[in-house]
Amino acid sequence: MTEIQFSKKELIISIILCLIVFGFILYLFLNSYDFTERFIYGLILILILGFVLKSRIHQYKKYSKGISAIVLNEKGIQNNTQSTTIFINWGDIMTFQTGFYRTREIYIVTKNPEKYERKSFLKLNQKPSLLWIDIDVMDIKRSDLLIILNKHLQANKTV
């Protein structure tokens, strides 16, 4: 079994940056003249920031409980980097992809991606969010993780 840990440093930096940006948005919101424009932009930014902050706090709670970001064993991969923990069997995984607009994330290509879709009233992405591995908060480089993932996939694909 291989476990990749969350990076406490990256989690804390990300949370602090979110709070700083929140403070800056609040400052701009309170010191701007055009109420309509600042309300719309402020609301959009606060919603985006709130989503990121909630995600990072959730990841930090997992880290605090000693939960690894990724757990690889002979049966499959457990991804704890998303708000919902998900386990994917190696037989279900086709490959791992990078190079999307989320440059530091890895997408797990499965035979049946619909199986991993979350119920959501707003679908912003064509790929299910549970199949993304968030590298930003892990204690490993993307290239190193890809090597590990592909080695495990090749070794366990027939299991």
Secondary structure as GFF3:
##gff-version 3
##sequence-region A 1 159
A	DSSP	beta_strand	2	4	.	.	.	ID=ss1
A	DSSP	alpha_helix	8	30	.	.	.	ID=ss2
A	DSSP	alpha_helix	35	64	.	.	.	ID=ss3
A	DSSP	beta_strand	70	72	.	.	.	ID=ss4
A	DSSP	beta_strand	76	79	.	.	.	ID=ss5
A	DSSP	beta_strand	86	89	.	.	.	ID=ss6
A	DSSP	three_ten_helix	90	92	.	.	.	ID=ss7
A	DSSP	beta_strand	93	97	.	.	.	ID=ss8
A	DSSP	beta_strand	105	110	.	.	.	ID=ss9
A	DSSP	three_ten_helix	113	116	.	.	.	ID=ss10
A	DSSP	three_ten_helix	129	131	.	.	.	ID=ss11
A	DSSP	beta_strand	132	134	.	.	.	ID=ss12
A	DSSP	three_ten_helix	135	137	.	.	.	ID=ss13
A	DSSP	alpha_helix	142	156	.	.	.	ID=ss14
###
